[in-house]
């Protein structure tokens, strides 16, 4: 398989340090050598989650992590409020429904944020305090919208519902102050801003959420997070079932990189890359789906010109220029392409991606100002950093 | 972390070809490049499973694969028969119970096989044909017993219950003729005889099992195997959720090795290694837990001498000789140590493990005939192959 410029919003390319870590020899997931690594992983994740709560690792994709949050903290019949403006918000809601929750949705058009006031209004209407949880996807990767978790928390005010956040494609890329904001459950996965291969999910669990886990009535075994809690609190944690050891080696190395760079600088780097891509897209004469105020710094969704199919753009960029853009999802499949810029990205890869996008549109009969776009992108790097 | 002689019954050491495969660049789990790899993986697994049925990949440990078989093919209230003579048989039964099945167990002492006649008798008693499934663990790794899947299938005779086999630590090490014997569901995982890191599980699903999946009433989302079926039947399959791409790269390479060696020779190699280890153990004057007729060729369970704790033996061998033996599990924790010899093993590693076991016992004040054991082990390699 030849090298490709991978610009999807995860899985992301792997840093050389992470690749090297995966060549460590295999070991036992129950031995002390691995236990020391797992301790450093869980402690390092605590820094990135910005929490002192338990972090529980799972062998699963991010969707498995979302399911774990549903089956541990909700029961059949529970009422749930879904902040819902995209494919991944809807997936979280759908999982909750599949396991018997009664889900109300507070929606917005795809590409627009859900107003916090609308969330607050729905919660105020719940005078009997029946909602058990509010579900929100911080980086709605299908549209490129940044859902404001802090505003949702404020909308909850003193409502006792758990705040459960899908941070799969956001944790470690944009700020999420789990303890500072008061988030009960945060779900993430290894293959996004954690710069590792897919295969593991991680959840932080507040004390209130653990209490809910004791009350939850649905069946769970593999995803029973209480099994992992006893391990996670040991000096040298094992895992209840065999863990994905090479993925754990990768996450361990990636956390070392994040720690060395420092979380504020990691966030700033994501801001700069996002700003550069947006400047490039607009400099070409193209439009982003999301206005800058609500765009997430992990992915940019680009409207393709009228008369072009986003799927054709993606296929041509891949086959002709060896650039893998993210395709549109669901109702946006034909309308957009997505440029991921999270985790291990480099500005030259993103510039090459922008150039390939411009040339692809020209090849397909819709020429854009590719050179002007590239200039605007590089110029943006020299502009003073935004506050 | 220093190099250790890893002799647990999985995760196993990784062949160099598998290590190299994991350094392939990251890619999209939905693109055609990965789809070609996934096609070869599923086809290669079909050879190892000896089936033409669908093979569905999951991101999960083996336990997650077992749970997937329970939630897809059983419903709450279903009656199930568990062939049960060890920790992993009991885990399978426990998962079924957790999801509402009513499980009857046909048991044997740990270290002894469950007589097929006892299974047949229980099934004959079920005159109303209420059992929906029979669960059996082919390689009961906690005791080292080989449960005879073919005999269980014969015991089923014309009973319509599904035969569901936990082949996590056996598939690719000892014969399992999924189609030839008529097994409905086989579950395995990446980190055993498939010589890859942990992180993926694979299930084969017969047409009868798919019919059961349509009738099953319990909730499932992440583990809903029907989601993977449509993908698995494509020329270039993706996966419904992000798959563990580096683990898939590893499995792809390992299947190439298995195909090149040929399944009959792979099985023969496992027979030779098992015979060598058993000869070595007995040559030292130690006893195996299981008689040769019922011992599985993936792991040898060794009784530690009276007055020694198996846990102390394992810790000493690890800390003094850098050999990682498997510890006893559950009620056998103190009574045995386990020597894994499945997947990527080499006779010199096993001989070094036997030597470390002998020296450890001497260090702990229970000297054994270490040299005689090593001679018996190497002599066994020159003896004519058993039929």
Interface residues (C-beta under 8 A of the other chain):
Chain A: X1 X3 X4 X6 X8 X10 X11 X12 X13 X14 X19 X22 X23 X24 X25 X26 X27 X28 X29 X30 X31 X33 X37 X59 X60 X61 X62 X63 X64 X67 X94 X95 X98 X99 X100 X189 X191 X197 X198 X199 X200 X218 X219 X220 X221 X222 X241 X242 X243 X244 X245 X246 X247 X250 X318 X324 X327
Chain B: X1 X3 X4 X6 X8 X10 X11 X12 X13 X14 X19 X22 X23 X24 X25 X26 X27 X28 X29 X30 X31 X33 X37 X59 X60 X61 X62 X63 X64 X67 X94 X95 X98 X99 X100 X189 X191 X197 X198 X199 X200 X218 X219 X220 X221 X222 X241 X242 X243 X244 X245 X246 X247 X250 X318 X324 X327
